[in-house]
Amino acid sequence: MVNTTNLGYDQFYSGGSPAASFNYQLNLTPLTTSRLGASAYDLGKDEIAWNTGYRNIKFYPDANSVTRNQSNDVPIFRFSDIILMKAEAIQRGGTPTMGHTALSLVNMVRGQRTTSPAWTALTLDDLYAERNRELSWECWHRNDMIRFGKFENPWGLAKTNAETYRRIFPIPTTAFTTNPNLTQNTGY
């Protein structure tokens, strides 16, 4: 249960006293559309907005307001990523080494989580889904979507285009200013 005010709960509240105490059961709901209509990600400044969608704070920021130094480290490459890369290489036809199979490698990663039972079979789609779970918020999903052939599919709230040229980013205008010999990537 969350305790707030009527106006704190709903920024569009226009009833009686906005400071009246208001209690409600917290139920998180998936992010589907915006209440405000402008941006799909702008949900407003109230409890309804703050409790819409799921948040992931995988590497919690350790902010020091005096020195701005943080004592937490954010990994760039993790061992589980290396294991899953090896599993993918084997699953795609590479030679298994050190007695590992793609399935045993994925189960090795899954075994680190107490909520993930071992698998008895493995497909590329399973491996893609496991990479999404294990490496969430680590900036690998776009690369994985391209490699697994899923980047052109609709995803998120608004991505519907299917042009393959978008796999490669455009060259910024500032780069052309610096080097006029550059030519823009196809499609941009």
HUSULPE-V838201 format. One record per residue. N is the residue number from 1. RES is the residue in one letter. PHI is phi in radians with two decimals (999 if undefined). OMEGA is omega in degrees with one decimal (none if undefined). Layout:
N,RES,PHI,OMEGA
N,RES,PHI,OMEGA
This chain:
1,M,999,179.3
2,V,-2.04,179.0
3,N,-1.93,179.6
4,T,-2.58,174.6
5,T,-1.92,178.0
6,N,-1.02,-179.4
7,L,-1.27,176.9
8,G,-1.17,179.3
9,Y,-1.30,-176.8
10,D,-2.37,-176.7
11,Q,-1.10,179.7
12,F,-1.72,-179.4
13,Y,-1.08,-179.1
14,S,-2.29,-178.8
15,G,-1.41,-177.9
16,G,-1.07,-175.3
17,S,-1.07,-179.9
18,P,-1.21,-178.9
19,A,-1.61,-178.9
20,A,-1.09,-179.4
21,S,-1.12,-178.0
22,F,-2.41,177.9
23,N,-1.97,177.0
24,Y,-2.60,177.8
25,Q,-1.43,179.0
26,L,-1.35,175.8
27,N,-2.25,178.5
28,L,-1.28,179.5
29,T,-2.16,179.6
30,P,-1.15,177.5
31,L,-1.36,179.8
32,T,-2.12,178.2
33,T,-2.53,178.8
34,S,-1.54,173.1
35,R,-1.32,-173.2
36,L,-1.64,175.6
37,G,1.45,-175.9
38,A,-1.32,179.4
39,S,-1.83,179.2
40,A,-1.10,-178.1
41,Y,-1.72,177.7
42,D,-1.61,-175.7
43,L,-1.83,179.0
44,G,1.97,-176.3
45,K,-2.14,179.9
46,D,-2.64,-177.2
47,E,-1.10,178.4
48,I,-1.05,-179.4
49,A,-1.15,-175.9
50,W,-1.17,-179.0
51,N,-1.78,177.7
52,T,-1.82,-178.6
53,G,1.56,-179.2
54,Y,-1.89,-179.7
55,R,-1.86,177.8
56,N,-2.31,175.3
57,I,-1.96,-175.2
58,K,-1.30,179.2
59,F,-2.08,-172.2
60,Y,-1.14,-179.5
61,P,-1.18,178.7
62,D,-1.91,-173.2
63,A,-1.40,173.8
64,N,-1.91,-172.9
65,S,-1.23,-179.2
66,V,-1.55,-175.8
67,T,-1.76,-175.7
68,R,1.10,173.9
69,N,-1.43,178.7
70,Q,-2.02,-179.0
71,S,-1.62,177.8
72,N,-1.69,178.4
73,D,-1.84,175.0
74,V,-1.93,-177.2
75,P,-1.22,174.6
76,I,-1.64,174.1
77,F,-2.13,178.0
78,R,-1.97,-179.1
79,F,-1.04,179.5
80,S,-1.12,175.4
81,D,-1.14,179.3
82,I,-1.11,179.0
83,I,-1.10,-179.6
84,L,-1.21,174.2
85,M,-1.11,178.7
86,K,-1.12,178.1
87,A,-1.06,179.0
88,E,-1.13,179.1
89,A,-1.06,178.3
90,I,-1.17,-179.4
91,Q,-1.08,-180.0
92,R,-1.52,174.1
93,G,2.06,178.4
94,G,-1.23,-178.9
95,T,-1.44,176.4
96,P,-1.11,178.1
97,T,-2.25,175.7
98,M,0.96,177.7
99,G,1.32,-179.2
100,H,-1.56,168.7
101,T,-2.00,177.4
102,A,-1.02,-179.2
103,L,-1.13,-179.1
104,S,-1.15,178.9
105,L,-1.19,178.5
106,V,-1.12,178.2
107,N,-1.15,175.8
108,M,-1.11,178.3
109,V,-1.22,-179.8
110,R,-1.11,-178.9
111,G,-1.17,178.0
112,Q,-1.29,178.1
113,R,-1.78,-177.7
114,T,-1.32,-177.3
115,T,-1.75,-175.5
116,S,-2.01,178.7
117,P,-1.24,178.8
118,A,-1.18,177.4
119,W,-1.64,177.2
120,T,-1.86,178.3
121,A,-2.57,-176.7
122,L,-2.54,172.2
123,T,-2.08,177.0
124,L,-1.11,177.3
125,D,-1.13,175.9
126,D,-1.10,-179.6
127,L,-1.13,176.6
128,Y,-1.07,179.5
129,A,-1.13,179.2
130,E,-1.17,176.0
131,R,-1.08,177.9
132,N,-1.08,-179.7
133,R,-1.23,-173.9
134,E,-1.21,-173.2
135,L,-1.91,179.4
136,S,-1.06,-179.9
137,W,1.09,177.8
138,E,-2.04,173.0
139,C,1.15,176.1
140,W,-1.91,-171.1
141,H,-1.11,179.6
142,R,-1.07,178.4
143,N,-1.06,-179.9
144,D,-1.13,178.8
145,M,-1.04,179.2
146,I,-1.14,-176.3
147,R,-1.14,-178.4
148,F,-1.59,176.3
149,G,1.31,-177.5
150,K,-2.04,-175.0
151,F,-1.18,-178.5
152,E,-1.42,177.0
153,N,-1.27,173.5
154,P,-1.12,176.4
155,W,-2.70,-177.7
156,G,1.23,-177.5
157,L,-1.59,-171.1
158,A,-2.42,-175.5
159,K,-1.39,-179.6
160,T,-2.21,-178.0
161,N,-1.26,-176.2
162,A,-2.22,-178.7
163,E,-1.26,-177.5
164,T,-1.26,-179.5
165,Y,-1.13,-179.3
166,R,-1.29,174.6
167,R,-1.13,179.2
168,I,-1.88,-178.9
169,F,-1.32,174.5
170,P,-1.26,174.9
171,I,-1.40,-177.4
172,P,-1.17,-179.9
173,T,-1.02,-180.0
174,T,-1.09,177.7
175,A,-1.20,177.4
176,F,-1.18,177.3
177,T,-1.13,-179.6
178,T,-1.27,-176.9
179,N,-2.34,-177.8
180,P,-1.23,178.8
181,N,-1.39,179.7
182,L,-1.27,171.7
183,T,-2.14,-176.1
184,Q,-1.13,176.1
185,N,-1.07,-177.0
186,T,-0.98,176.4
187,G,1.74,-177.7
188,Y,-1.88,none
